[in-house]
Amino acid sequence: MKNNSIKHLIRPHILTMKPYSSARSEFEGKAELMLDANENPYNSHINRYPDPLQMKLKNRMADWKNVSEEQIIIGNGSDEIIDLLIRLFCRPTIDKIRILNPSYGMYEVSAVLNEVELIHSVLDENFQLDSNILKTNWDPNEKLFFICSPNNPSGNTIDSSLINSIIENYSGIVVIDEAYIDFSDSASYISKINQYPNLFVMQTFSKSIGAAGLRVGYGMSSVEIISFLNKIKPPYNLSTIVQEEAIKQLDKINDLKEQIEEIKGERKMLFQVLSDLKIVEKVYDSEANFLLTKVNDASKIYNILKNKGIIVRNRNGQHHCDNCIRITVGNPAENKLLIQTLKSISNE
Ligand SMILES: *Cc1c(COP(=O)(O)O)cnc(C)c1O
């Protein structure tokens, strides 16, 4: 993108709209008496509204990710970030977003909900993006390009030199969804957010940190984009309890390295064992914590597993995913049970 500011991409009414000013954002700091927000004086631990900008948590995250607090937006899961991005940039029935096909389902759901049209960039049979994408005449109304890397459901990363060229070439904002980056050997795009004003990187507590129940996803980008997102987000989108728990999760972040290594080791083991099964036609290389696995009959195997209490994701019907199931890498005991069960199905 040639332009340094992304202001021209923002929906015009958001530039001028007056955001909700919460009691908590009008007064910050310690006061003797807080009688400004109609809070109840009892139930002392959670009687106050939370910090709308989650500064304590952002302070920790800024150190961790080597960005400034003003370059971070935290959402009630990445799903909230996806929705906020679409609502910030896309005028309903006019603007469009571009997504990979196949990829994560929430981009499409959020777009459809907001009456925003989809443009598909279809991946090849190895789930790579064709370099011809660089010859695209971008639609003047396309505002966001969601690139999931490592991609869900395929597990591979999208070629990084191609992503670089797309960021330089694209007319709108490129969103890299790095939900699975910690399971990958590829570098994060966070280090490039200062270089590219139209780059937005998304990560989450749901996968490598193991805190999907917490609902914490976050985006990192220019101060300009983040401040617009802060303007439109629900003021109290993360509860006090969630903010505190997220900090506790970061306190033990170093212990997670071993766990991630274990999952990567189990992924390698599963890849080999699954590849040798008679019912398996192909296991796709994965840089995530799941394996897309092509079997002889996905619906049949999905149902047999389900009846034995093992739930996998049937991806049959998605582009290039005929007869594919997506299997999450579990702990060693879970993987052992899965393997035993698949072996018995295979030998039937
Ligand atoms: C799981 C996942 C997320 C995480 O979403 P949360 O709302 O943060 O739980 C984001 N993107 C992709 C591609 C995912 O697979």
The ligand as a Gaussian input file, in Angstrom:
#p B3LYP/6-31G(d) Opt

LIG

0 1
 C       -9.314000     -21.033000      16.854000
 C       -9.086000     -19.917000      15.922000
 C       -9.138000     -18.590000      16.345000
 C       -9.410000     -18.272000      17.774000
 O      -10.564000     -17.599000      17.972000
 P      -10.913000     -17.107000      19.447000
 O      -12.156000     -16.347000      19.240000
 O       -9.746000     -16.229000      19.891000
 O      -11.045000     -18.316000      20.309000
 C       -8.878000     -17.577000      15.445000
 N       -8.575000     -17.863000      14.171000
 C       -8.482000     -19.120000      13.735000
 C       -8.095000     -19.381000      12.343000
 C       -8.756000     -20.181000      14.581000
 O       -8.692000     -21.433000      14.111000

